[in-house]
Amino acid sequence: MNFILLIFALVLFGCVIFFTWTLIGLIRSRVPYVPTSKNIARAMIELADLKSGQMIYDLGCGDGKILFMAEKKLRVYSNKQPHSHFIGYELIRAVVWLGRLKAWLRNSSVELRCADFFQVDLRDADVIFCYLFAEVMDQIYEKKWSELKPGAKLISHAFPIAGLKPEKVVKVGKTKVYVYVK
C-alpha cells in the first residue's frame, strides 16, 4: 500500500512540475503548448515534399511530434536512416524534456532545443514547420523571412502570414495549412 502511495505521489509531483514549467513557458513565449493532430501533421509533412539530406526545423516544436513523423516518413521512404537533420525549438523546458525522452526511446536523430527561435540562424533551412499564433507568424516574416535561402518552405498550421501570399492553402478538417516558398 505504501509503495502505491509513493508512486502516486511521484506521479503527482511530476505532473505539478510539468504544468508549472508549461505555465512559465506560456508566459515567456505567449504561445501555449497545443499538440498538432496526427492528420494535420501528416498533411504538413506531405505538403513539405521532404527529401533526404534536407535541414528541417520546427519552430515551437512542442514535444517534437511533427519532426518524429517526418523522420519516420523519410526512413520508410529511403529504407534507412535519413541523412536529413531534424531540429526543433521550444521555450517550454518540460515539453522539450518530454520530447527528448521520446527521441531517446525511439533511437531518433531528432534534436530538440530549449531556445528562442528568433535568436537562431535558419539560413540553412529547407523546410520550417510552424503552429504559432498569427502575431508570431508575422514576426517570423519580419525577422526571419529575408534570411531564408531561395526555395525554403515554411509550412504553417492554422495561421497565415499577413502580407505574404501562400503558394498553397489546403483545408484539413476544420483548419487550413499554409505553404510559403521563399
C-alpha positions in Angstrom: 0.0 0.0 0.0 2.8 2.4 0.9 4.5 1.7 -2.4 1.4 2.6 -4.4 1.1 5.9 -2.4 4.7 6.6 -3.2 4.2 6.0 -6.9 1.1 8.2 -6.9 2.9 11.0 -5.0 5.8 10.9 -7.5 3.5 11.0 -10.5 1.5 13.8 -8.9 4.7 15.7 -8.2 5.9 15.2 -11.8 2.6 16.5 -13.1 2.8 19.6 -10.9 6.4 20.3 -12.1 5.4 19.7 -15.8 2.5 22.0 -15.7 4.4 24.7 -13.7 7.2 24.7 -16.4 4.5 24.7 -19.1 2.9 27.8 -17.5 6.3 29.5 -17.3 6.9 28.7 -20.9 3.5 30.1 -21.9 4.2 33.3 -20.1 7.6 33.6 -21.8 6.5 32.6 -25.3 2.9 33.9 -25.4 2.0 30.6 -27.3 0.5 27.7 -25.4 1.6 24.1 -25.9 -1.1 22.7 -28.1 -0.1 19.5 -29.9 -0.8 19.2 -33.6 -3.2 16.3 -34.5 -1.7 13.4 -36.5 -3.9 14.2 -39.5 -2.7 17.7 -39.7 0.9 16.7 -39.1 0.7 14.2 -41.9 -0.8 16.8 -44.3 2.0 19.3 -43.3 4.7 16.7 -44.0 3.1 15.8 -47.4 3.0 19.4 -48.4 6.6 19.8 -47.4 7.7 17.2 -50.0 10.6 16.2 -47.8 13.8 14.8 -49.4 16.8 13.1 -47.7 19.6 15.5 -46.9 17.4 18.5 -46.0 17.6 20.7 -42.9 14.1 20.5 -41.3 13.1 22.8 -38.5 10.0 23.0 -36.3 9.6 26.4 -34.6 7.6 26.0 -31.4 8.0 22.2 -31.8 6.4 21.1 -28.5 7.4 17.5 -27.9 8.6 17.1 -31.5 5.7 15.1 -32.9 5.9 16.6 -36.4 9.7 16.0 -36.6 9.4 12.4 -35.4 6.7 11.8 -38.0 8.8 13.4 -40.7 11.9 11.4 -39.7 9.8 8.2 -39.8 8.4 9.0 -43.2 11.8 9.7 -44.7 13.2 6.5 -43.0 10.4 4.4 -44.5 10.7 6.1 -47.9 14.5 5.5 -48.1 14.6 2.2 -46.2 17.3 3.5 -44.0 18.2 6.3 -41.6 17.6 9.6 -43.5 20.6 12.0 -43.9 18.3 14.9 -43.1 18.7 17.0 -39.9 15.6 17.5 -37.8 15.8 20.3 -35.3 13.0 21.7 -33.1 13.0 24.8 -31.0 10.7 25.2 -28.0 10.7 27.5 -25.0 8.8 25.3 -22.6 11.5 23.3 -20.9 9.3 20.5 -19.6 7.9 19.8 -23.0 11.4 19.7 -24.5 12.4 17.2 -21.8 9.4 15.0 -22.8 10.4 15.2 -26.4 14.0 14.3 -25.7 12.8 11.3 -23.7 10.7 10.3 -26.8 13.7 10.7 -29.0 15.8 8.5 -26.8 13.2 5.8 -26.6 12.8 5.8 -30.4 16.5 6.0 -31.0 15.7 9.1 -33.1 18.1 11.6 -34.6 15.6 14.4 -33.9 17.2 17.2 -31.9 15.1 19.3 -29.6 16.5 22.5 -28.2 15.1 24.8 -25.5 15.7 28.1 -27.2 14.1 31.2 -28.7 13.9 30.5 -32.4 14.1 34.3 -33.1 17.7 34.1 -31.8 18.9 31.2 -34.0 20.3 31.1 -37.6 17.8 29.5 -40.0 19.7 30.3 -43.2 20.3 26.6 -44.0 16.6 25.7 -43.6 15.0 23.7 -46.4 11.7 23.2 -44.5 10.3 25.0 -41.5 7.1 23.8 -39.7 5.1 26.2 -37.5 2.0 26.1 -35.4 2.1 29.5 -33.9 -0.3 32.4 -33.4 -0.8 35.0 -36.3 1.2 37.6 -34.4 4.2 35.3 -34.1 3.9 34.2 -37.7 4.1 37.9 -38.7 7.2 38.4 -36.6 8.8 35.4 -38.3 8.1 37.0 -41.6 9.5 40.4 -40.4 12.6 38.9 -38.7 13.5 35.7 -40.4 12.0 35.5 -43.9 14.7 37.7 -45.6 17.5 35.4 -44.3 16.0 32.2 -45.7 17.5 30.7 -48.8 15.6 30.6 -52.1 13.3 27.6 -52.3 13.0 27.2 -48.5 9.4 26.2 -47.5 7.5 27.4 -44.5 4.5 25.3 -43.6 2.1 26.9 -41.1 -0.8 25.2 -39.4 -3.9 27.4 -39.0 -2.2 30.8 -39.1 -1.3 32.7 -42.3 1.4 35.3 -42.6 -0.2 38.7 -43.2 1.0 40.4 -46.4 2.6 37.2 -47.9 0.7 35.2 -50.4 0.9 31.4 -49.8 2.0 29.1 -52.6 -0.7 26.7 -51.5 -3.6 26.5 -48.9 -5.0 23.2 -48.0 -8.0 22.6 -45.8 -7.5 19.7 -43.4 -10.6 19.0 -41.3 -11.7 22.4 -39.8 -8.4 24.1 -40.2 -6.0 25.2 -43.0 -2.4 24.6 -43.7 -0.4 27.3 -45.5 2.6 26.7 -47.6 5.0 29.5 -48.3 8.1 29.2 -50.6 10.9 31.7 -50.5 
